[in-house]
């Protein structure tokens, strides 16, 4: 994901949902999807038709996860769009936090730990994240992973604590290092000085270099065709 640049047309469905309230593009992604902010208290994510099924998967996961942790509440859905309520806080890569990389890293790490502790593996209706192989090594700790734990998908409140998570369309059961490997890797993409140690310390785990390398390699193999 990235911040939008240039002019972006507002789809009719977003205009209808906004009902005259202010609309602004908030995020764009490599699939051609755009997330629009509505008056700062709701969002509508719109995807091209060929990727519309991804939003159905995300809505299902958000509805389930909302019973256990802070994720956007689904307000309505339709073909190729997903309307959710806003959560408090700012993206961990908002300019406010981009200049505070150590604080952001700690918030991301502690937030992932709370997410992993809150979501129950037993009874989770979803399989592993799409990029995690079925023959992955035995888990250090099996958790319900975010599935795309890059820094932008953690929200941070004004108190410096993680206030929730977004973009859970690939949520599923896997080794916690599937999330931690990607979360630590993404720090270098988003901050002028990455602090992997701060993230892992806040999570409460020592680096597992073998698992980090394994999951980063699998992520790269999976993501290359999606870029």
C-alpha positions as CSV (number, residue, x, y, z in Angstrom):
1,X,0.0,0.0,0.0
2,X,1.0,3.6,-0.5
3,X,-0.4,7.1,0.0
4,X,-2.2,8.3,-3.2
5,X,-0.6,10.7,-5.5
6,X,-2.4,12.7,-8.2
7,X,-6.1,12.9,-9.0
8,X,-8.2,9.8,-8.3
9,X,-11.8,9.6,-9.4
10,X,-14.4,8.8,-6.8
11,X,-16.5,5.8,-7.8
12,X,-20.3,6.1,-7.7
13,X,-20.7,3.7,-4.9
14,X,-18.4,5.8,-2.7
15,X,-20.4,8.9,-3.6
16,X,-23.6,7.1,-2.7
17,X,-22.3,5.9,0.7
18,X,-20.8,9.3,1.5
19,X,-24.2,11.0,1.2
20,X,-22.6,14.4,0.7
21,X,-19.9,14.0,3.4
22,X,-16.3,14.8,2.5
23,X,-14.5,12.0,0.6
24,X,-10.7,11.6,0.1
25,X,-8.5,8.8,-1.2
26,X,-6.5,7.4,1.7
27,X,-4.6,4.4,0.3
28,X,-3.8,2.7,-3.1
29,X,-2.5,-0.8,-3.6
30,X,-0.7,-2.8,-6.3
31,X,-3.9,-4.5,-7.3
32,X,-5.5,-1.2,-8.4
33,X,-7.6,-1.0,-5.3
34,X,-8.3,2.4,-3.6
35,X,-9.4,3.0,-0.1
36,X,-11.5,6.2,0.4
37,X,-12.0,8.0,3.7
38,X,-15.4,9.3,4.4
39,X,-15.5,12.3,6.8
40,X,-12.7,10.6,8.8
41,X,-15.1,8.2,10.4
42,X,-15.6,5.5,7.8
43,X,-13.7,3.9,4.8
44,X,-14.8,2.3,1.6
45,X,-12.3,0.0,-0.1
46,X,-12.9,-0.5,-3.9
47,X,-11.3,-3.2,-5.9
48,X,-11.3,-4.0,-9.7
49,X,-13.8,-6.7,-10.6
50,X,-11.1,-9.3,-11.0
51,X,-10.1,-8.9,-7.4
52,X,-13.5,-8.5,-5.9
53,X,-13.4,-11.9,-4.2
54,X,-10.6,-10.6,-1.9
55,X,-13.0,-8.1,-0.3
56,X,-15.5,-10.9,0.4
57,X,-12.7,-12.8,2.2
58,X,-11.7,-9.7,4.1
59,X,-15.3,-9.0,5.2
60,X,-15.6,-12.5,6.6
61,X,-12.4,-12.3,8.5
62,X,-13.2,-8.9,9.9
63,X,-16.6,-10.0,11.2
64,X,-15.0,-13.0,12.9
65,X,-12.0,-11.1,14.4
66,X,-14.1,-8.3,15.7
67,X,-15.4,-10.6,18.4
68,X,-11.9,-10.7,19.9
69,X,-9.8,-7.7,19.0
70,X,-9.9,-4.2,17.5
71,X,-10.5,-4.4,13.8
72,X,-12.7,-2.3,11.5
73,X,-16.4,-3.0,11.9
74,X,-18.1,-4.0,8.6
75,X,-20.9,-1.6,7.8
76,X,-21.9,-2.9,4.4
77,X,-20.5,-4.7,1.4
78,X,-21.2,-5.1,-2.3
79,X,-19.6,-6.3,-5.5
80,X,-16.1,-5.0,-5.4
81,X,-16.4,-2.8,-2.4
82,X,-16.2,-2.9,1.4
83,X,-17.5,-0.2,3.8
84,X,-16.1,-0.2,7.3
85,X,-16.1,2.0,10.4
86,X,-12.9,3.8,11.2
87,X,-10.8,2.8,14.2
88,X,-9.1,5.4,16.5
89,X,-5.4,6.1,15.8
90,X,-3.2,6.7,12.7
91,X,-1.4,4.3,10.5
92,X,2.0,3.4,11.8
93,X,3.5,5.0,8.6
94,X,1.6,8.2,9.0
95,X,4.0,11.2,8.9
96,X,3.4,11.6,12.7
97,X,4.9,8.2,13.3
98,X,7.4,8.1,10.4
99,X,9.6,10.5,12.4
100,X,9.4,8.3,15.5
101,X,10.6,4.9,14.2
102,X,11.5,3.4,17.5
103,X,8.2,4.3,19.1
104,X,6.3,3.0,16.0
105,X,8.3,-0.3,16.0
106,X,7.5,-0.9,19.7
107,X,3.8,-0.2,19.1
108,X,3.7,-2.6,16.1
109,X,5.5,-5.3,18.1
110,X,3.3,-5.0,21.2
111,X,0.2,-4.8,19.0
112,X,1.0,-7.9,17.1
113,X,1.5,-9.7,20.4
114,X,-1.9,-8.6,21.7
115,X,-3.4,-9.7,18.3
116,X,-1.9,-13.1,18.5
117,X,-2.9,-13.6,22.1
118,X,-6.4,-12.5,21.5
119,X,-7.4,-14.5,18.4
120,X,-8.2,-18.1,19.2
121,X,-6.6,-20.7,17.1
122,X,-9.1,-23.3,18.2
123,X,-12.3,-22.5,16.3
124,X,-10.7,-20.2,13.8
125,X,-12.6,-20.8,10.6
126,X,-9.8,-19.8,8.2
127,X,-6.9,-21.7,6.8
128,X,-3.3,-20.4,6.7
129,X,-2.5,-17.1,4.9
130,X,-2.4,-17.6,1.1
131,X,1.4,-17.1,0.9
132,X,2.3,-19.5,3.7
133,X,3.2,-23.0,2.3
134,X,1.3,-26.1,3.5
135,X,4.7,-27.7,4.2
136,X,6.1,-24.9,6.4
137,X,8.3,-25.9,9.2
138,X,6.8,-26.9,12.6
139,X,5.6,-23.7,14.3
140,X,7.4,-22.1,17.1
141,X,4.0,-20.9,18.3
142,X,0.8,-21.4,16.2
143,X,-1.4,-18.3,16.2
144,X,-4.0,-16.6,14.1
145,X,-1.8,-14.4,12.0
146,X,-2.7,-11.1,10.5
147,X,-1.4,-12.4,7.2
148,X,-0.1,-9.1,6.0
149,X,1.7,-7.6,9.0
150,X,3.4,-4.8,7.2
151,X,3.8,-1.6,9.2
152,X,0.9,0.3,7.5
153,X,-1.6,-2.2,8.7
154,X,-1.0,-1.4,12.4
155,X,-2.8,1.7,13.8
156,X,-1.2,3.7,16.7
157,X,-3.1,5.9,19.1
158,X,-1.9,9.2,20.5
159,X,-0.8,7.4,23.6
160,X,1.8,5.5,21.5
161,X,0.0,2.1,21.8
162,X,-1.4,0.0,19.0
163,X,-5.1,0.8,18.7
164,X,-6.0,-1.8,16.1
165,X,-5.3,-3.6,12.8
166,X,-6.6,-3.2,9.3
167,X,-6.4,-5.1,6.0
168,X,-7.0,-8.6,7.4
169,X,-8.0,-10.2,4.1
170,X,-5.3,-12.9,4.5
171,X,-5.8,-13.7,8.1
172,X,-5.2,-17.3,9.0
173,X,-3.5,-19.8,11.3
174,X,0.3,-20.1,11.0
175,X,3.5,-19.8,12.9
176,X,3.8,-16.4,14.6
177,X,7.0,-15.8,12.7
178,X,5.0,-15.5,9.5
179,X,3.8,-12.2,10.9
180,X,7.0,-11.2,12.7
181,X,9.2,-11.8,9.7
182,X,7.2,-9.5,7.5
183,X,6.6,-6.9,10.2
184,X,10.3,-6.5,10.9
185,X,11.2,-6.5,7.2
186,X,8.6,-3.8,6.5
187,X,10.3,-1.4,9.0
188,X,13.1,-0.7,6.5
189,X,10.5,0.1,3.8
190,X,8.8,2.8,5.8
191,X,11.2,4.5,8.3
192,X,14.4,6.4,7.9
193,X,16.0,4.3,10.6
194,X,14.6,0.8,11.1
195,X,14.7,-0.8,14.6
196,X,13.9,-4.5,14.3
197,X,15.1,-5.0,17.8
198,X,12.6,-2.7,19.3
199,X,9.7,-4.5,17.6
200,X,10.8,-7.9,18.7
201,X,11.5,-6.8,22.3
202,X,8.0,-5.2,22.5
203,X,6.5,-8.4,21.2
204,X,8.5,-10.3,23.8
205,X,10.6,-12.7,21.7
206,X,14.3,-13.1,20.7
207,X,15.1,-13.1,17.0
208,X,14.8,-16.5,15.3
209,X,16.9,-15.9,12.2
210,X,16.1,-19.2,10.6
211,X,12.4,-18.6,10.7
212,X,12.7,-15.0,9.7
213,X,14.7,-15.9,6.6
214,X,12.3,-18.7,5.7
215,X,9.2,-16.6,5.9
216,X,10.7,-13.6,4.2
217,X,11.8,-15.8,1.3
218,X,8.3,-17.3,1.0
219,X,6.8,-13.8,1.1
220,X,9.1,-12.6,-1.7
221,X,8.3,-15.7,-3.8
222,X,4.6,-15.1,-3.4
223,X,4.6,-11.4,-3.8
224,X,6.7,-11.1,-6.9
225,X,3.8,-12.1,-9.3
226,X,1.5,-9.7,-7.4
227,X,3.6,-6.6,-7.9
